[in-house]
């Protein structure tokens, strides 16, 4: 097995789009918490989802082999 070194990890979740945003919102008293009811991904049906704020970055800069379901 080969060793792998992860230099910098990306992060996007309901608290923010990057590491700095997530860290700031994690400790902010007025930060979004948990999941929110939304119909963004379904029509006529609201689901409680943890949405990433704002649009996701494009995948064009990544090689095709790196464009998996976790990056969409």
N, C-alpha and C positions, 0 to 999 in steps of 0.2 A: 504494500500500500504506500502511496506517495503522501508526503506531508503537504499540507495546504496552509498558507498564511493569508488571513483576511485582514487587509490593511485598513480599509474604511468601509463600514457598512452603511447602506442607505436605509432610510426609514420613512414610512408614510402610513399614517393611521388617523383615527378620528381626532387626535390631539394636534396634528400638524403634518406638513408636507416634507419636513426635513428634521434632522436631529436637533437643531437649535430651536425650531418651533415646538417640537414635542417636549423638549426639556422645559421651555418657558411655560407652556400650558400645563405641564404636569404639576407645577407648583403654584400656578396662578389661582387666586380665589374665584375669579370670574371665568375660568376656562370651561370649554364644553365638557360635559361628563357623560360617560356611557354611550348609549345608542339613542338615536332620535327617530321618531316616526317619519317616513318619507315615501313618496311614490316615484322617486327618481328612476328606479330600475324596473318598476312594474307599473302597468297602467290600471287605474281604477282599484288599486289595492295598496294600502299603506302597510309597510313592513318596518320593524324596528331594526335599523342598521347603523353600524359605525362607519360613516362616510368620511373619506379624505376630503378636506376642504380645498376647493378649487380644482382646476383640471389637472389630470395626471400628465407628466412629461411624455413626449413622444418616444418611440422605441427605435427610431431611425439610426441613432448613433451606436446601437448595439449590434453585434454580429447575429445572424439569423439563429444560430444555435443557442444564444442567450435569451431569445425572446420567448419565454415559456409563459404558462398561465399565471404564474405568480407576479409577472411584470405587466399584466394587462389591467 
